[in-house]
């Protein structure tokens, strides 16, 4: 999966037992109602954030992972590639959820009837 947005938060690298490392970051989406989505980078992938700065527009390629623990279910978004993205989408494209605008024909002019014409409609 992939998602593009503005890099909002860059977390510090955390080291766990056995040398396992994880680094988290937050991406703010570019929608009418922006969402702040947290991702994680595992092991050596944490270095991908070294060349990034808060405020950069990036594209994140990630996997959705899920697990169960003591009858509760948890999801995580594990990023595996980060790319710098271009300029933000135009507002008209953003309002159409990334789809091209629909070209609709211009409305046809309305013709009016002369006042002398009787209308037989009941309303």
MARBA-3410 file (N, C-alpha, C, O; in Angstrom, 1 decimal):
123
0.8,-1.2,0.0,0.0,0.0,0.0,0.9,1.2,0.0,2.1,1.2,0.3 ~ 0.3,2.4,-0.4,1.1,3.6,-0.3,0.2,4.8,0.1,-1.0,4.7,-0.2 ~ 0.8,5.8,0.6,0.1,7.0,1.1,1.1,8.1,1.0,2.3,8.0,1.3 ~ 0.6,9.3,0.5,1.4,10.5,0.4,0.8,11.6,1.3,-0.4,11.7,1.5 ~ 1.8,12.3,1.9,1.4,13.4,2.8,2.6,14.1,3.3,3.7,14.0,2.8
2.3,14.9,4.4,3.4,15.7,5.0,3.9,15.0,6.2,3.2,14.6,7.1 ~ 5.3,14.9,6.3,5.9,14.3,7.5,5.7,15.3,8.6,6.2,16.4,8.6 ~ 5.1,14.8,9.7,4.7,15.7,10.8,5.6,15.4,12.1,6.0,16.4,12.7 ~ 5.9,14.2,12.3,6.6,13.8,13.5,7.7,12.8,13.1,7.4,11.8,12.4 ~ 8.9,12.9,13.6,9.9,11.9,13.5,10.4,11.5,14.9,10.9,12.3,15.6
10.1,10.2,15.2,10.5,9.7,16.5,11.9,9.2,16.6,12.6,9.0,15.6 ~ 12.4,9.1,17.8,13.8,8.5,18.0,13.7,7.0,17.9,12.7,6.4,18.0 ~ 14.9,6.5,17.5,15.0,5.0,17.4,15.0,4.4,18.8,15.7,4.8,19.7 ~ 14.1,3.3,18.9,14.0,2.6,20.1,14.6,1.2,20.0,14.4,0.5,18.9 ~ 15.4,0.8,20.9,16.1,-0.6,20.9,15.4,-1.4,22.0,15.3,-1.0,23.1
15.1,-2.7,21.6,14.5,-3.6,22.5,15.4,-4.8,22.8,16.5,-4.8,22.2 ~ 15.0,-5.7,23.6,15.8,-6.9,23.9,16.2,-7.6,22.6,15.4,-7.7,21.7 ~ 17.4,-8.1,22.6,17.9,-8.8,21.5,18.4,-7.9,20.3,18.7,-8.4,19.2 ~ 18.5,-6.6,20.6,19.0,-5.7,19.5,17.9,-5.3,18.5,18.3,-4.6,17.5 ~ 16.7,-5.7,18.7,15.6,-5.3,17.8,15.4,-3.8,17.9,15.2,-3.2,19.0
15.3,-3.1,16.7,15.1,-1.6,16.7,13.8,-1.3,16.0,13.4,-1.9,15.0 ~ 13.2,-0.1,16.4,12.0,0.4,15.8,12.1,1.9,15.8,12.5,2.5,16.8 ~ 11.6,2.5,14.7,11.5,4.0,14.7,10.1,4.4,14.1,9.7,3.8,13.1 ~ 9.4,5.3,14.8,8.1,5.7,14.4,8.1,7.1,13.8,8.9,7.9,14.2 ~ 7.1,7.3,13.0,6.9,8.6,12.4,5.4,8.8,12.1,4.7,7.9,12.0
5.0,10.1,11.9,3.6,10.4,11.7,3.6,11.2,10.3,4.3,12.1,10.1 ~ 2.6,10.8,9.5,2.3,11.4,8.2,0.9,12.0,8.3,0.0,11.3,8.7 ~ 0.8,13.3,7.9,-0.5,13.9,7.8,-1.0,13.9,6.4,-0.3,14.4,5.5 ~ -2.2,13.3,6.2,-2.7,13.1,4.8,-3.2,14.5,4.2,-3.4,15.4,5.0 ~ -3.4,14.5,2.9,-3.8,15.7,2.2,-5.3,15.5,1.7,-5.5,15.3,0.5
-6.2,15.5,2.7,-7.6,15.3,2.4,-8.4,16.5,2.9,-7.8,17.4,3.5 ~ -9.6,16.5,2.6,-10.5,17.6,3.2,-10.4,17.6,4.7,-10.3,18.6,5.3 ~ -10.4,16.4,5.3,-10.2,16.2,6.7,-8.9,15.4,7.0,-9.0,14.2,7.0 ~ -7.8,16.1,7.1,-6.5,15.4,7.2,-6.4,14.5,8.4,-7.0,14.8,9.4 ~ -5.8,13.4,8.1,-5.6,12.3,9.2,-4.1,12.3,9.5,-3.3,12.4,8.6
-3.8,12.0,10.8,-2.5,11.9,11.2,-2.3,10.4,11.4,-2.8,9.8,12.4 ~ -1.5,9.8,10.5,-1.3,8.3,10.5,0.1,8.0,11.0,1.1,8.6,10.5 ~ 0.2,7.1,12.0,1.5,6.7,12.6,2.0,5.4,11.8,1.3,4.5,11.7 ~ 3.3,5.5,11.4,3.9,4.3,10.8,5.1,3.9,11.7,5.6,4.7,12.5 ~ 5.6,2.7,11.4,6.9,2.3,12.1,7.8,1.7,11.0,7.4,1.1,10.0
9.1,1.9,11.3,10.2,1.4,10.5,11.0,0.4,11.4,11.4,0.8,12.5 ~ 11.2,-0.8,10.9,11.8,-1.9,11.7,13.2,-2.1,11.3,13.6,-1.9,10.1 ~ 14.0,-2.5,12.3,15.5,-2.8,12.1,16.2,-1.7,11.4,16.1,-0.6,11.8 ~ 16.9,-2.1,10.3,17.8,-1.1,9.6,17.0,-0.1,8.8,17.6,0.9,8.3 ~ 15.7,-0.3,8.6,14.8,0.6,7.8,14.7,2.0,8.5,14.3,3.0,7.9
15.0,2.1,9.8,14.9,3.3,10.5,15.8,4.4,10.0,15.5,5.6,10.1 ~ 16.9,4.0,9.3,17.8,4.9,8.7,17.2,5.7,7.5,17.7,6.7,7.1 ~ 16.0,5.2,7.0,15.4,5.9,5.9,14.9,7.3,6.3,14.8,8.2,5.4 ~ 14.7,7.5,7.6,14.3,8.9,8.0,15.4,9.8,8.2,15.2,11.0,8.4 ~ 16.7,9.4,8.2,17.8,10.2,8.4,17.9,11.4,7.4,18.3,12.5,7.8
17.5,11.2,6.2,17.5,12.2,5.2,16.3,13.1,5.1,16.1,13.9,4.2 ~ 15.3,12.8,5.9,14.0,13.5,5.9,13.9,14.5,7.0,14.6,14.4,8.0 ~ 13.1,15.5,6.8,12.8,16.6,7.8,11.3,16.8,8.0,10.5,16.5,7.0 ~ 10.9,17.2,9.1,9.5,17.5,9.4,9.1,18.6,8.4,9.8,19.6,8.2 ~ 8.0,18.4,7.8,7.5,19.3,6.8,7.6,18.8,5.4,7.0,19.3,4.4
8.5,17.8,5.2,8.7,17.2,3.8,7.5,16.5,3.4,6.8,15.9,4.2 ~ 7.2,16.6,2.1,6.1,15.9,1.5,6.7,14.6,1.0,7.5,14.6,0.1 ~ 6.2,13.4,1.5,6.7,12.1,1.2,5.7,11.1,0.8,4.5,11.3,1.1 ~ 6.1,10.1,0.1,5.3,9.0,-0.2,5.8,7.8,0.6,7.0,7.5,0.5 ~ 4.9,7.1,1.3,5.3,6.0,2.1,4.7,4.7,1.5,3.5,4.6,1.2
5.5,3.7,1.3,5.1,2.4,0.9,5.1,1.5,2.1,6.2,1.4,2.8 ~ 4.0,0.8,2.4,3.9,0.1,3.7,3.1,-1.2,3.6,2.4,-1.4,2.6 ~ 3.2,-2.0,4.6,2.4,-3.2,4.8,1.5,-3.0,6.1,1.9,-2.3,7.0 ~ 0.3,-3.6,6.0,-0.5,-3.6,7.2,-0.3,-4.9,7.9,-0.5,-6.0,7.3 ~ 0.0,-4.9,9.2,0.2,-6.1,9.9,-0.8,-6.1,11.1,-1.1,-5.1,11.7
-1.2,-7.3,11.5,-2.1,-7.5,12.6,-1.7,-8.6,13.5,-1.1,-9.6,13.0 ~ -2.1,-8.6,14.7,-1.8,-9.7,15.7,-2.8,-9.7,16.8,-3.5,-8.7,17.0 ~ -2.8,-10.8,17.5,-3.7,-11.0,18.6,-2.9,-11.2,19.9,-1.9,-11.9,19.8 ~ -3.3,-10.6,21.0,-2.6,-10.8,22.2,-3.6,-10.7,23.3,-4.3,-9.7,23.5 ~ -3.8,-11.8,24.0,-4.7,-12.0,25.1,-6.1,-11.6,24.8,-6.8,-10.9,25.5
-6.6,-12.0,23.6,-7.9,-11.8,23.2,-8.2,-10.4,22.6,-9.3,-10.1,22.2 ~ -7.1,-9.6,22.5,-7.2,-8.2,21.9,-6.5,-8.2,20.6,-5.5,-9.0,20.4 ~ -6.9,-7.4,19.6,-6.3,-7.4,18.3,-5.7,-6.0,18.1,-6.2,-5.0,18.4 ~ -4.5,-6.1,17.5,-3.7,-4.9,17.2,-3.2,-4.8,15.8,-3.0,-5.9,15.2 ~ -3.2,-3.6,15.2,-2.7,-3.4,13.9,-1.5,-2.5,13.9,-1.4,-1.6,14.8
-0.6,-2.6,12.9,0.5,-1.7,12.8,0.7,-1.5,11.3,0.5,-2.4,10.4 ~ 1.2,-0.3,10.9,1.5,0.0,9.6,3.1,0.1,9.5,3.7,1.0,10.0 ~ 3.6,-0.9,8.8,5.1,-1.0,8.8,5.6,-0.5,7.4,5.4,-1.2,6.4 ~ 6.3,0.6,7.4,6.8,1.2,6.2,8.1,0.4,5.8,8.9,0.0,6.6 ~ 8.3,0.3,4.5,9.5,-0.3,4.0,10.2,0.5,2.9,11.3,0.1,2.5
9.5,1.6,2.5,10.2,2.5,1.6,9.6,3.9,1.7,8.4,4.1,1.9 ~ 10.5,4.9,1.7,10.1,6.3,1.8,10.7,7.0,0.5,11.8,6.9,0.2 ~ 9.8,7.9,-0.1,10.3,8.7,-1.2,9.9,10.1,-1.1,8.8,10.4,-0.5 ~ 10.7,11.0,-1.5,10.3,12.4,-1.5,9.2,12.6,-2.6,9.3,12.0,-3.7 ~ 8.1,13.3,-2.3,7.0,13.5,-3.3,7.1,14.9,-3.8,7.8,15.8,-3.3
6.4,15.1,-4.9,6.4,16.4,-5.6,5.5,17.4,-4.8,5.2,17.2,-3.7 ~ 5.1,18.4,-5.5,4.2,19.4,-5.0,2.8,18.8,-4.6,2.4,17.8,-5.2 ~ 2.2,19.4,-3.6,0.9,18.9,-3.2,-0.1,19.0,-4.4,0.0,19.8,-5.3 ~ -1.1,18.1,-4.3,-2.1,18.0,-5.4,-2.9,19.3,-5.4,-3.1,19.9,-4.3 ~ -3.4,19.7,-6.6,-4.3,20.9,-6.7,-5.5,20.6,-5.9,-6.0,19.5,-5.7
-6.1,21.7,-5.4,-7.3,21.6,-4.5,-8.4,21.0,-5.2,-9.2,20.3,-4.6 ~ -8.6,21.3,-6.5,-9.7,20.7,-7.3,-9.5,19.2,-7.4,-10.5,18.4,-7.3 ~ -8.3,18.7,-7.6,-8.1,17.3,-7.6,-8.3,16.6,-6.2,-8.8,15.5,-6.1 ~ -7.9,17.3,-5.2,-8.0,16.8,-3.9,-9.5,16.6,-3.5,-9.8,15.7,-2.8 ~ -10.3,17.6,-3.9,-11.7,17.5,-3.6,-12.4,16.3,-4.4,-13.5,15.9,-4.0
-11.8,15.9,-5.4,-12.3,14.7,-6.2,-11.6,13.4,-5.8,-11.7,12.5,-6.6 ~ -10.9,13.4,-4.7,-10.2,12.2,-4.2,-9.2,11.7,-5.2,-9.1,10.5,-5.3 ~ -8.6,12.5,-5.9,-7.5,12.1,-6.8,-8.0,11.8,-8.2,-7.2,11.5,-9.1 ~ -9.3,11.8,-8.5,-9.8,11.5,-9.8,-9.9,12.7,-10.6,-10.0,13.8,-10.1 ~ -9.8,12.6,-11.9,-9.9,13.7,-12.8,-11.3,14.3,-12.8,-12.2,13.5,-12.6
-11.4,15.6,-12.9,-12.7,16.2,-12.8,-13.6,15.7,-14.0,-13.1,15.5,-15.1 ~ -14.9,15.6,-13.8,-15.8,15.2,-14.8,-16.2,16.4,-15.6,-16.5,17.4,-15.1 ~ -16.0,16.2,-17.0,-16.4,17.3,-17.9,-17.9,17.1,-18.2,-18.3,16.2,-18.9 ~ -18.7,18.1,-17.7,-20.1,18.0,-18.0,-20.4,19.1,-19.0,-19.8,20.2,-19.0 ~ -21.4,18.8,-19.9,-21.7,19.9,-20.9,-22.4,21.1,-20.2,-23.0,20.9,-19.2
-22.3,22.2,-20.9,-22.9,23.4,-20.4,-24.4,23.2,-20.4,-24.9,22.6,-21.3 ~ -25.1,23.8,-19.5,-26.6,23.7,-19.4,-27.2,24.4,-20.7,-26.7,25.4,-21.1 ~ -28.3,23.7,-21.1,-29.0,24.3,-22.3,-29.8,25.5,-21.8,-30.4,25.4,-20.7 ~ -29.9,26.6,-22.6,-30.7,27.7,-22.1,-32.2,27.3,-22.0,-32.7,26.6,-22.8 ~ -32.8,27.9,-21.0,-34.3,27.6,-20.8,-35.1,28.6,-21.7,-34.8,29.8,-21.7
-36.0,28.1,-22.4,-36.9,28.9,-23.2,-38.1,29.2,-22.4,-38.7,28.3,-21.8 ~ -38.6,30.4,-22.5,-39.8,30.7,-21.8,-41.0,30.8,-22.7,-40.8,31.2,-23.9 ~ -42.2,30.5,-22.2,-43.4,30.6,-23.1,-44.0,32.0,-23.0,-43.8,32.7,-22.0 ~ -44.7,32.3,-24.0,-45.4,33.6,-24.0,-46.5,33.5,-23.0,-47.1,32.4,-22.7 ~ -46.9,34.6,-22.3,-47.9,34.6,-21.3,-49.3,34.2,-21.8,-50.1,33.8,-21.0
-49.5,34.3,-23.1,-50.8,33.9,-23.7,-51.0,32.5,-23.8,-52.2,32.0,-24.0 ~ -50.0,31.6,-23.7,-50.1,30.2,-23.8,-50.8,29.7,-22.5,-50.3,30.0,-21.5 ~ -51.8,28.9,-22.7,-52.5,28.4,-21.5,-51.8,27.1,-21.0,-51.3,26.3,-21.8 ~ -51.7,27.0,-19.8,-51.0,25.8,-19.2,-52.1,24.9,-18.6,-52.9,25.4,-17.8 ~ -52.1,23.7,-19.1,-53.1,22.7,-18.6,-52.6,21.9,-17.4,-53.3,20.9,-17.1
-51.5,22.2,-16.9,-51.0,21.4,-15.7,-51.8,21.8,-14.5,-52.2,22.9,-14.3 ~ -52.1,20.8,-13.6,-53.0,21.1,-12.5,-52.3,21.8,-11.4,-52.9,22.2,-10.4 ~ -51.0,22.1,-11.5,-50.3,22.8,-10.4,-49.6,24.0,-10.9,-49.0,24.8,-10.2
END
